[in-house]
Amino acid sequence: MPRLNSDVLDELARHGLAPTPDTRPELLREQINDLYRIEIRKLRDRCRAGEFSVRELPGHVVELRKRYLLLSIPTAQWVVLP
């Protein structure tokens, strides 16, 4: 059974996820994506509420995307083969 790379495990922990050895990487990616979508919606709502301008929104999105780097890495690269 492949195991997750330690860097991936660290990133997952940052998002509050603690996978078991049986947890599929695809499921973890879906969970990370769900968290990202919640955060992106919060950004949109904050922008609409006037907390920052529409011109500033892309910068906030870039910063958010940096916190969710795992989404840009294919799940096949998350694992270390035995």
ABEGO torsion letter per residue (X at the ends): XBBBBAAAAAAAAAAGBBBBAABBAAAAAAAAAAAAAAAAAAAAAAAAAGABBAAAAAAAAAAAAAAAAAAABBAAAABBBX
